[in-house]
Amino acid sequence: MSSTTASSTTPVEDAMRDKLVAAFTPTTLQIRNDSHLHAHHAPMQGSTSKETHFHVTITSEAFQSKSQPARHRMVYLLFKDEMAREGGIHALQLRTRTPEEEKKQAEREQN
């Protein structure tokens, strides 16, 4: 996956993409910034960051034989600094799959 074809215009999202690619070599990686949907929430008042809420869909062989909670812990560990920092990642919604799971889902959607 080329970072030039999947690049964003936001520094937090760019850093997330770089870390995910380096750690998991994903076959599919989608990062959606949902921060604008949560800007009116009380905890976000006064935050200058426009990159606080993300949805990530990632497919990787690294998730093979791991439960969903274990997969999520792997990703959360990768972003522990970003999540601990003031104005950093406030919410991270994850969809983690193996290539086999992604293939099975695609087959179900075709039927």
N, C-alpha and C positions, 0 to 999 in steps of 0.2 A: 504494500500500500504506500503510495507516494504521498509525502506530506504536502506537496505542492497541489495535488488534486483534492486533498481533503483538508486544506488549511482553513482557518477561521480568521476573523479580523479582531479577535479578542485575546488578550494575553493569558488569562486563566484557562480558557478553552484550549489555546495552543499548547500550554504547558501540560494540561491534562492529556491531550492527544499524544504528545511526545512521550510522556511517562507510560501511558497505556501501550503504545506501540513497542517501546523498548522492553517493557516487562512481560507482555503477553503475546507479541507477534500475532495480532488478531487477523482473522480472515475477513471479518466484518467489524466495523467500528462506526457507530453513529453517536454523536454528542449533540444534544439539543439544549440550548440555554433557555430555561423557563423562568428566568429571574423576573422578567417584566410582569409575569402573572402573579407574582408575590410581593411586588414593590409596595403595595398598600398595607401589608400586614404589619402589625405593631412592632415586631422585632426588627423589621427592616427600616423603620423610620430613622432617619439620620445616617443611614448607611450610604456611603458614596460609591460603593461597588455596584456595578451593573451585572456582575457575574457571581451570583450566590446560589442559584438553584439550577441543577442540571439533571437531565435524563440521559443515561448512557446505555446503549445496546452494544454488547461486545460478544464476539464469537471467537473462541480460542481453544486450541488443543490443551492449553495449560489447565483448563477446567475439567478435563477428563477424570473420572472417578472421584470427583469432589461434589459434596452436597451444595445446594444453593447457599446456605449460610456460610459454608467454608469459602465459596467463590466470592461472596460479598465481602467477607473479611479480608481476602487477598487484595481486593480493590480498595477498600477503606484504608488498609495499611499503607498502600501506595500514596494515598492522599492525606495522611494523618497531619502533616504540617499545614497543608492548605485548609483543612477543616478546623484546625486549632487557631489559626490566625484571625485576628479581628478583621472583618470585612472579607474574609475568605469564603470558602464553600460552606454554605449553611445547610443545604439539603442535596442529597445525591440519590436519585432513583436509578436502580440498576436492573438490567435484564442481561443475564449471563448465560451463554450457551456454548456447547461444544459444536464442532462442525456437523456431527451426526444428528444432534438435536435440531440444528438449523435445517438440515436436509429433510428430516422427517416432518418438520413444520411446513416447509415449502410444499412437500408432497400432499399433506392434508389440505392445504389451501387450494391446491389445484383440483382436488376432487369435489 
